[in-house]
Amino acid sequence: MTIGQALLSFTLAAGLLTITPGLDTALVLRTAAVEGGKRAMLAGIGICFGCLLWGAAASFGLSALLAVSSFAYNMLRIVGAIYLSYLGIKLFVRAFAGTSAHSTAEPVLQEHKGGDGSLWLRRGLLTNLLNPKIGVFYLSFLPQFIPPGVQVWSFSIFLALIHAAEGLLWFLLLTNATEWLSSWLKQRRVVMAIDSAMGAIFIGFGLKLTFEKAR
């Protein structure tokens, strides 16, 4: 496999993985619908930065620890499950705490006004980093696209950059799509439905990690 073939193959494979519905897509969609496109992109940037960190860890062999160490993997799995469940419960509380409020989403958004964006960056980053499956995935996925004769660590990071760039483009597409429905999406009942659904998804992912077979 030549370098060109490796890059093309990886770009196509990573692109398909990027658009496959999952937790990252759900987080960005919910943030875009309820809190606006700018904050959704900040969360997306945090997610993509997490991918870069996992890619760098895989390129230097650090994420191999997750593949061979039951303790390290299970600790990260438990912390990730707790964090995802926390986000899900928070969304549920937010959805039903405002049932007697105004008919729009303004009360829900009020707590997020102002700030420097670090909350959304951190939310995206932690959602990504606290999922040990991503580290194991990178460790097993990237080597398939490393052609002979290249410097493994630098080429692996370059592949991770491609994946992150595809993620940013996908998140940009999602946030722009929600702009067309922004006025409808910010109605109180719609916000409640979105927060309830996303809360269930986050708790579901948390429970999935919790009850995953221990290593």
JODASUL-V812695 format. One line per field, one symbol per residue. phi: phi as a letter, one per 20 degrees, with the letter a starting at -180 (. if undefined). psi: psi as a letter, one per 40 degrees, with the letter a starting at -180 (. if undefined). burial: b if it has 16 or more other C-alpha atoms within 10 Angstrom, else e. A space follows every 50 residues. Layout:
BEGIN
phi=???
psi=???
burial=???
END
This chain:
BEGIN
phi=.effffffffgfffffffefgafffffffffffddoffffffffffffff fffffffffenfffgffddffffffffffffffffffffffffffefdfd efedegffegfdfnndnfffffffffgffedffffffffeefgfdeffnd ffffffffffffffffffffffffffffffdgfffefgffffffffffff ffffffffffefgfe
psi=hiddddddddddddddddehhaddddddddddddeidddddddddddddd dddddddddeededdddehddddddddddddddddddddddddddedede aieiedddedeeiaieeddddddddddddehddddddddddddefhiiei hddddddddddddddddddddddddddeddeddddeiddddddddddddd ddddddddddeihi.
burial=eeeeeebeebbeebbeebeeeebbbebbbbbbbbbbbebbbbbbbbbbbb bbbbbbbbbbeebbbbbeeeeebbebbbbbbbbbbbbbbebbebbeebee eeebbbebeeeeeeeeeeebbbbbbbbbbbbbbbbbebbebbeebbbeee ebbebbbbbbbbbbbbbbebbbebbeebeeebeebbbbbbbbebbbbbbb bbbbbbbebbeeeee
END
